Amino acid sequence: MTITIEIPPDIEEALREQWQDLPRAALEAVALEGYKQGALTLGQVGALLGMESRWDVRQYLADRGVGIVLSDADLDDDLRGLTKLEPRTK
């Protein structure tokens, strides 16, 4: 899906000065706000931002001051990942 938003040229210029990659910054803003409001899971944030590791997503959110709230779907994903781990040998 492609979403287009209209931004007045002067505001676009100000935003580009702050965030060189304005489309990426807008995508990250959607991901962060979607997660904060409970519309997106950790996995969905990762998919939206192209992150393969859930730990990378958690670090990304933590770096931006966003607390981690695990949904049932997040916990299920974590459990599936843990069951795939090989036991360590001594």
Secondary structure per residue as TSV (DSSP state, phi and psi in degrees):
chain	resnum	aa	ss	phi	psi
A	1	M	-	360.0	138.2
A	2	T	-	-112.6	132.7
A	3	I	-	-117.8	132.6
A	4	T	-	-115.4	132.9
A	5	I	-	-124.0	144.2
A	6	E	-	-95.3	125.5
A	7	I	-	-125.7	129.8
A	8	P	-	-55.9	143.5
A	9	P	H	-53.2	-40.1
A	10	D	H	-67.5	-35.5
A	11	I	H	-72.8	-39.9
A	12	E	H	-58.4	-44.2
A	13	E	H	-61.6	-43.8
A	14	A	H	-63.1	-41.4
A	15	L	H	-67.8	-40.8
A	16	R	H	-65.0	-31.7
A	17	E	H	-65.0	-36.4
A	18	Q	H	-80.8	-43.7
A	19	W	-	-123.0	94.4
A	20	Q	S	-45.3	-44.3
A	21	D	S	-101.5	84.3
A	22	L	H	-61.2	-43.3
A	23	P	H	-59.5	-40.2
A	24	R	H	-67.1	-41.4
A	25	A	H	-62.4	-39.5
A	26	A	H	-65.9	-40.9
A	27	L	H	-63.1	-43.4
A	28	E	H	-63.8	-38.5
A	29	A	H	-62.9	-40.9
A	30	V	H	-64.2	-43.8
A	31	A	H	-62.9	-46.7
A	32	L	H	-63.0	-47.6
A	33	E	H	-67.3	-39.3
A	34	G	H	-60.4	-39.9
A	35	Y	H	-69.5	-45.8
A	36	K	H	-59.2	-35.4
A	37	Q	T	-86.9	-2.6
A	38	G	T	82.8	10.2
A	39	A	S	-80.5	-24.6
A	40	L	S	-123.6	144.2
A	41	T	-	-88.2	171.9
A	42	L	H	-57.5	-42.9
A	43	G	H	-62.0	-39.7
A	44	Q	H	-68.6	-38.2
A	45	V	H	-61.5	-44.6
A	46	G	H	-60.8	-43.9
A	47	A	H	-63.7	-42.4
A	48	L	H	-63.5	-36.8
A	49	L	H	-98.1	3.0
A	50	G	T	73.4	31.5
A	51	M	-	-101.1	129.0
A	52	E	-	-84.8	-33.2
A	53	S	-	-96.5	131.1
A	54	R	H	-64.3	-29.3
A	55	W	H	-67.8	-34.7
A	56	D	H	-64.0	-40.3
A	57	V	H	-64.5	-45.5
A	58	R	H	-60.5	-41.7
A	59	Q	H	-66.3	-41.6
A	60	Y	H	-57.3	-47.5
A	61	L	H	-65.7	-44.1
A	62	A	H	-61.3	-40.1
A	63	D	H	-62.5	-22.1
A	64	R	T	-104.4	13.2
A	65	G	T	73.9	20.3
A	66	V	-	-97.8	120.1
A	67	G	-	-69.8	146.7
A	68	I	-	-87.4	124.0
A	69	V	-	-122.7	113.8
A	70	L	-	-85.4	125.5
A	71	S	-	-85.1	170.8
A	72	D	H	-57.5	-39.7
A	73	A	H	-64.2	-40.4
A	74	D	H	-63.3	-44.4
A	75	L	H	-64.2	-40.0
A	76	D	H	-62.0	-42.9
A	77	D	H	-62.1	-42.6
A	78	D	H	-62.3	-43.4
A	79	L	H	-63.2	-42.3
A	80	R	H	-61.3	-40.8
A	81	G	H	-66.0	-39.6
A	82	L	H	-66.9	-36.3
A	83	T	H	-70.1	-17.4
A	84	K	T	-84.4	-13.1
A	85	L	S	-70.4	142.9
A	86	E	-	-81.3	139.7
A	87	P	-	-66.5	143.0
A	88	R	-	-78.3	142.4
A	89	T	-	-105.0	151.6
A	90	K	-	-84.8	360.0
